[in-house]
């Protein structure tokens, strides 16, 4: 059996003396969407920060495309094609939407392809083109936070289309657990920094405990 495309194996992260995640193991195959669900403070964001090098791990290993990457500098991890879309408006709030998008290509030198990629983004997210000059700090947080149900559905379709059409592997952290489970093929439930449950999303969405704790009954 081949190794997963991306994998965290027994990863632990502490912030000073505070345990954030302990012995977390997750894996995603190439082109797969997996979901991380759990309550606030369960360790979902820390797991992504560990993967992207933004949080130093104290134990465990992180692998990407057959290569161990824990310990690499953040810019080298980005150069491998790993990126995090964070919550909490962690963008350049006083810069325009256009300039924020271009910052995503700061390592690239292929200007013609950058223009082509921008046009493809505008096709996928036409509202961004409408708001190119708008300050980015006025935009929303997590994929579905504070949005009308119709826009949530549009974003869900966009995530699925990016995954399907461009082959992007997605690790989805989303407060809307039902949406995350519907989009993903597999999911991990984090509780107090540990993986409490994992399996096929179609099974977890019907799990009594998951339904009671994360899906509203």
C-alpha positions in Angstrom: 0.0 0.0 0.0 1.4 3.4 -0.9 1.9 6.1 1.7 -0.7 8.8 2.2 -0.1 12.1 0.3 0.0 14.0 3.5 0.2 12.6 7.0 0.7 13.7 10.6 1.9 10.8 12.7 1.7 11.0 16.5 2.1 14.8 16.5 2.1 16.8 19.7 2.2 20.6 20.1 2.5 22.6 23.3 2.2 26.3 23.8 4.7 26.9 26.6 3.3 24.4 29.2 -0.2 24.2 27.7 -1.1 21.1 25.8 -2.6 21.9 22.4 -2.6 18.6 20.6 -1.3 15.2 21.7 -0.4 12.2 19.6 -2.5 13.4 16.7 -2.4 11.2 13.6 -4.3 12.1 10.4 -3.8 11.3 6.8 -5.2 12.4 3.4 -4.7 10.8 0.0 -3.9 12.9 -3.1 -7.1 14.6 -4.3 -9.1 13.8 -1.2 -11.1 16.1 1.0 -10.9 15.3 4.7 -12.5 17.2 7.5 -11.5 18.1 11.0 -14.4 18.7 13.3 -14.7 19.5 17.0 -15.5 22.1 19.5 -13.6 25.4 19.8 -10.3 24.7 21.4 -10.2 21.1 20.4 -7.0 21.5 18.4 -8.2 21.8 14.8 -6.3 25.0 14.0 -3.2 23.8 15.9 -3.2 20.7 13.7 -3.1 22.9 10.6 -0.5 25.1 12.1 1.7 22.1 12.8 1.3 20.9 9.2 2.3 24.3 7.7 5.2 24.9 10.1 3.5 27.7 12.0 3.5 25.6 15.2 6.6 23.7 16.4 6.0 20.1 17.2 7.5 18.5 20.2 7.1 14.9 19.0 5.8 13.0 16.0 6.4 13.3 12.2 4.8 15.1 9.3 5.1 13.7 5.8 4.1 15.2 2.4 4.3 13.4 -0.9 6.8 10.9 0.5 9.0 13.5 2.2 9.3 14.3 5.9 8.7 18.0 6.3 8.5 18.7 10.0 11.4 21.1 10.8 11.4 22.8 7.5 11.0 26.6 7.4 7.6 27.9 6.7 8.6 29.4 3.3 10.0 26.0 2.2 6.7 24.3 3.1 4.8 26.9 1.1 7.1 26.3 -1.8 6.1 22.6 -1.7 2.5 23.6 -2.4 1.1 23.5 1.1 -1.0 26.5 2.1 -3.3 27.4 5.0 -6.4 29.6 4.6 -6.8 30.8 8.2 -9.8 32.0 10.1 -10.0 35.3 12.1 -9.4 37.7 9.2 -5.7 36.8 9.1 -5.1 38.7 6.0 -3.7 42.2 5.2 -6.8 44.1 6.3 -5.9 47.5 5.0 -4.8 46.2 1.6 -7.3 45.6 -1.2 -8.7 42.3 -2.2 -6.6 42.4 -5.3 -3.3 43.0 -3.5 -4.1 40.2 -1.0 -4.7 37.8 -3.9 -1.4 38.8 -5.4 0.4 38.2 -2.1 -0.5 34.6 -2.6 1.9 34.5 -5.5 4.8 36.3 -3.9 7.1 33.3 -4.5 6.2 33.1 -8.2 7.9 34.7 -11.2 5.6 33.5 -14.0 3.6 36.7 -14.4 1.5 35.4 -17.4 0.4 32.4 -15.4 -0.4 34.6 -12.4 -2.7 36.6 -14.6 -4.3 33.5 -15.9 -4.8 32.1 -12.4 -6.4 35.4 -11.3 -8.9 35.1 -14.1 -9.6 31.5 -13.1 -10.2 32.7 -9.5 -12.6 35.3 -10.7 -14.6 32.8 -12.7 -14.8 30.6 -9.5 -15.5 33.5 -7.2 -17.1 36.3 -9.2 -17.7 38.4 -6.0 -14.0 38.8 -5.6 -13.8 40.5 -9.0 -16.6 42.8 -7.9 -14.7 43.8 -4.8 -11.1 44.0 -6.1 -10.7 47.5 -4.6 -12.5 46.8 -1.4 -10.4 46.6 1.8 -9.9 42.9 2.6 -10.6 43.4 6.3 -14.3 43.8 5.5 -14.6 40.2 4.3 -15.8 37.2 6.3 -13.9 34.7 8.5 -14.3 30.9 8.2 -15.8 29.6 4.9 -19.4 29.7 6.2 -19.1 32.2 9.1 -21.9 34.8 9.1 -23.0 34.0 5.6 -26.5 33.5 4.3 -27.4 29.8 3.5 -27.3 30.4 -0.2 -23.7 31.7 0.0 -22.7 28.8 2.2 -23.9 26.5 -0.5 -22.0 28.4 -3.2 -18.8 28.2 -1.1 -19.3 24.5 -0.6 -19.7 24.0 -4.3 -16.6 26.0 -4.9 -14.5 23.9 -2.5 -15.8 20.7 -4.2 -15.1 22.1 -7.6 -11.5 23.2 -6.8 -10.9 19.7 -5.4 -12.4 17.9 -8.4 -11.2 20.1 -11.2 -7.8 21.1 -10.0 -7.0 18.0 -7.9 -6.3 20.0 -4.8 -6.1 18.0 -1.6 -8.2 19.7 1.1 -8.1 19.4 4.9 -11.2 21.3 5.8 -11.7 22.9 9.3 -15.2 24.3 9.4 -17.5 25.2 12.3 -20.4 24.0 10.2 -19.8 20.4 10.9 -22.6 19.1 8.8 -21.2 21.0 5.7 -17.8 19.6 6.4 -19.0 16.1 6.6 -21.1 16.4 3.5 -18.1 17.7 1.5 -15.5 15.3 2.8 -14.9 11.6 2.2 -13.4 11.0 5.6 -13.3 13.0 8.9 -11.5 13.2 12.2 -13.2 14.3 15.4 -10.9 16.2 17.8 -11.6 16.5 21.5 -9.3 18.3 23.9 -6.3 17.9 21.6 -6.7 14.3 20.7 -8.4 12.4 17.9 -11.4 10.9 19.5 -13.1 9.4 16.5 -12.4 9.0 12.8 -13.9 7.3 9.8 -15.9 7.8 6.7 -17.9 11.0 6.7 -21.0 9.3 5.6 -20.8 7.1 8.7 -19.9 9.9 11.1 -22.8 12.0 10.0 -25.1 9.3 11.3 -23.1 8.6 14.5 -25.3 9.3 17.5 -22.6 11.1 19.5 -21.5 13.2 16.5 -25.0 14.2 15.7 -25.7 15.1 19.4 -22.5 17.1 19.9 -21.8 18.7 16.5 -24.9 18.4 14.3 -27.6 19.7 16.6 -29.2 16.4 17.5 
